[in-house]
Amino acid sequence: MPVRRAPDATSLRHDAILAAALAAAGLVMVALSQASGMQFAEQPIWQPMLAALLLPLPLVWRRVAPVPVAIVQIVIYVVAGEAGALELYASQVALFMGFYSIGAWEPQRRRAHWVRVAISIAMGLWLASSFVRGFLDPETGERGVSAFFALLVIQLLINIAYFGAAWLFGDRAWASALEQQRLTAAHDEIRAQQAQLATQAVSLERVRIARELHDVVAHHVSAMGIQAGAARRVLAVDAGRAADALRHVEQSARDAIGELRSLVLTLRSDDDGAASIPDLDALPALVSAAQASGQSVSLQVVGEARAVSAMVGLTAYRTVQEALTNARKHAGPAAQIDVRVRYLSDALEVEIADDGHGAGAGEHGAGAGLLGMRERVAALGGTLEVGPRSRGGWLVRAAVPAPAPAAAAGAAAAAAAGQSTT
């Protein structure tokens, strides 16, 4: 069963202030009532003063023990009423607060219900007893039976409205507090999920950075390794070729440092860094670098070239770069590698095929490059095919959605027209 949170020190302090304010108001009402001659003209003033002090006093604990507080108040109220020492103003507010607090703060809801039922019956019986005694009073006959019953109906309706409102408002206060707790819990859960998503975003960003570093470093280090090995083999017999190979090693190192610097600047920049990342325009330089490192690579563009988004261009570039790196490792030095870039009506396709004897990335290595390609392409809603060719060699084909400007404009216009008709 849901339960309200226990009251804090501030709430208890407010209840103490409330009890003191009602006691002070009760004392003032007693003094004014006696001075005006409306009440307490024939009894010691200390009796109503004592009742005015005692009746609101239990309200200090109304949130901690609402049922005992209400019962004690009822007893004080009835005793003071029978003694004729009950002022009729501040005492009603104090009694209302006690009865209201049962519905608002009693954690055992069944107990809260039946205690209020019992108090209502007890107060009804006391009120009926008072009316019977008043009816038998000789003064009633002087005022008239009709006037007496009119006063009886008025008192009955006032008490029904009084206790009914305290009952209703108490239950609503309880339900409102529980709803507030549920909203607070939901808010805390959302904040916790936001923190978790932020942590996951950081982790994904680290993976992205690691993938970028893998693509940059693996390509150039692989080329440097091949050229360094070639220089070592011909150093003793052909110093010119060895020097040429070492120049390629130097150039690959410079290219790697340049790309790493661009990557760092991209990560540090406040914008998306699209201007500093490689794209389709960098493919000829990439193919030239591969040719300079000893690979036999050709580049062919099919279709009318058009501008694509920075992420599409980066994905295509990294796919070609990773495929060339894998071909260098596995296809063999004599393999012919064909790179094709196809501009389709609604997509950009890059295809890297070799006629070598390698098994492709992933079978001899850790497979990080292949996984990186798949994740990049999938993130843009594209598809990736990797596997052996039927006539020998290895094929990598990636297709990424990249609609032509006219097609994109037509789709946008169609969508706008559809929205306007609805």
Secondary structure, DSSP 8 states (H G I E B T S, - for coil): --------HHHHHHHHHHHHHHHHHHHHHHHHHHHHTSS-SSS-THHHHHHHHHTTGGGGGTTTSHHHHHHHHHHHHHHHHHTT---SSHHHHHHHHHHHHHHHH-S-HHHHHHHHHHHHHHHHHHHHHHHHHHHHSHHHHHH-HHHHHHHHHHHHHHHHHHHHHHHHHHHHHHHHHHHHHHHHHHHHHHHHHHHHHHHHHHHHHHHHHHHHHHHHHHHHHHHHHHHHHHHHHHTTT-HHHHHHHHHHHHHHHHHHHHHHHHHHHHHHSSS--GGGS--GGGHHHHHHHHHHTT-EEEEEEES------HHHHHHHHHHHHHHHHHHHHHT-TT-EEEEEEEE-SSEEEEEEEE-S----TTTSS--HHHHHHHHHHHHTT-EEEEEE-TTSSEEEEEEEE---HHHHHHHHHHHHHHHHH-
